[in-house]
Amino acid sequence: MKTYTSTKDVFGHPRGLLYLFFAELWERFSFYGMRALLVLYMTKQLLFSDKMSFGIYATYMSLVYVTPLIGGMLADAILGFRKAIILGGILMALGHFFLTFETPLFFYSSLALIIIGNGFFKPNISSFVGVLYEDNDTRRDSGFTIFYMGINIGGALAPLLCAWLAEVFGWHYGFILAGIGMLIGLLVFRKGLQKEVFQDHGLIPNKSRYDEKKFGIKQGNLIVIGAFLAVPIFALIIKFYQFEHYLISIVTFFLILYSINILKKVTKNERKKLLVAVYFTILYTLFSAIFEQAGSSLTLFADRAVNLIRLNAAQTNSLNSGFIILLAIPFSLLWTYLSRKNRNPNSVIKFGAGLFFLGLGFVVFGMSAHQANEFAKTPMFYLILGTFVYTIGELCLSPIGLSKITELSPIKYSSFIMGVWFSANFFGHFFAGKIANLTTIKLGEPSVFSEGIFGSITELITGLSPNIIAIQSEDFQQLFSYVSVYANFGIISILLGITVILISNPIKKMMQNVC
């Protein structure tokens, strides 16, 4: 393993990382600022039911992570990283600004613009980070962890500022600030292009193909037109969120067919690595299904069942990102230190640890019910501690996954495989919506977590059972619906993490020279 440095390095990393760091920081500021407000905006301002809000949120967040598949393919074949990132940023900025118009047409169209824009922006800026490093560069994991910290600085600041503006001046001001954040991200990226910090990376891969005309229009321009024409299609999918399972089937079918096609074209060693990339994507899907209660059911849990101090429910979305800011550099240094000592756990074990700590964090949320007051409000300490614990899990898995996907992917298909990685969030958010809906179960309605082994787990971890809450107020019934789900899915995640660690050796062998 080698470390590559040059006079153009900044803090031991390629200079281009600095610009990608800040561009992604501001893009995530816009994304997480809007995300923190979305469910509360729907339930409090648009007066949607919890079930409808969870359905729209899950569909929106799922689509946000499936369009990178398309954006990655178009960048690989025609646009290149640079043009894809700029197009995506413009679409996302428009989406945030259009949310200020409180009509169904603008609401659904705004979400569609953000979905399409993210498809061009997200996979390509992440892949851009990967091409800054040579093969087998030991700085890669550290670089992606630093990049991941940029994501979470934006994610920490946005809920605090956007939620404060929304609460004091109105929802629309929070959305406007999110849009401004996206514009700043675009300006930073453009500045990096002007200073040529990316050298010859990210250019149009095939100029003749880009300029080739169809219907009298260059293919590159046709993609831009097609992006805008797709807005009403995605808007309708969000509006009729009840039929999202059909989209899941279509995307799954497409992914399987296209992935098989790629597997046929690559060498035997590349095929083994790609199969590991698929395995990591499946694990990330399971991780996301539980982790992405943040922004949906966890936001309402904080609003309704936590005794909040100084923060409102939307602002609690900054806790996770805040902890990542505190922990990202120590984790980055830890991986580098352990590498020098030849004791760095391989990435498969890190994935298992990520699932383990994720589950432990949700178990902490479940345990909060033991100290609920007479109004069924739990101490904020548990919300903070649980978030801290599952953030450790996130740092073990998500930035490492980003890094390994770039190493496991053949360069020719790197953006598409990165899109496959982000599709884990597509599937994860779909299942996260199903999990969130389980928290809407009321007393007297059948619940899988109130009887049998799951009921025993619920009572052991939360101290609550149907018999106990039957003699309490309705607020305790609502609390039970949250903590019973968190406790059981926490245990499931812990067991899954342990299993991944135990079977890590054969997976590691398939990765060959990738650590």
Sequence and secondary structure as in RCSB ss.txt:
>XXXX:A:sequence
MKTYTSTKDVFGHPRGLLYLFFAELWERFSFYGMRALLVLYMTKQLLFSDKMSFGIYATYMSLVYVTPLIGGMLA
DAILGFRKAIILGGILMALGHFFLTFETPLFFYSSLALIIIGNGFFKPNISSFVGVLYEDNDTRRDSGFTIFYMG
INIGGALAPLLCAWLAEVFGWHYGFILAGIGMLIGLLVFRKGLQKEVFQDHGLIPNKSRYDEKKFGIKQGNLIVI
GAFLAVPIFALIIKFYQFEHYLISIVTFFLILYSINILKKVTKNERKKLLVAVYFTILYTLFSAIFEQAGSSLTL
FADRAVNLIRLNAAQTNSLNSGFIILLAIPFSLLWTYLSRKNRNPNSVIKFGAGLFFLGLGFVVFGMSAHQANEF
AKTPMFYLILGTFVYTIGELCLSPIGLSKITELSPIKYSSFIMGVWFSANFFGHFFAGKIANLTTIKLGEPSVFS
EGIFGSITELITGLSPNIIAIQSEDFQQLFSYVSVYANFGIISILLGITVILISNPIKKMMQNVC
>XXXX:A:secstr
 B    TT BTTB HHHHHHHHHHHHHHHHHHHHHHHHHHIIIIIS   HHHHHHHHHHHHHHHTTHHHHHHHHI
IIIIHHHHHHHHHHHHHHHHHHHTTS SHHHHHHHHHHHHHHHHHHHHHHHHHHHHTS TTBTTHHHHHHHHHHH
HHHHHHHHHHHHHHHHHHH HHHHHHHHHHHHHHHHHHHHHHHHTTTTTTTT  S HHHHH EETTEEHHHHHHH
HHHHTHHHHHHHHHTGGGHHHHHHHHHHHHHHHHHHHHHHS HHHHHHHHHHHHHHHHHHHHHHHHTTTTTHHHH
HHHHHEE  S  TGGGGHHHHHHHHHHHHHHHHHHHHHHHTT    HHHHHHHHHHHHHHHHHHHHHGGGG  TT
S EEHHHHHHHHHHHHHHHHHHHHHHHHHHHHHS GGGHHHHHHHHHHHHHHHHHHHHHHHHHTT  TTS  GGG
SHHHHHHHHHHHS  HHHHHTS HHHHHHHHHHHHHHHHHHHHHHHHHHHHHTHHHHHHHTTT  
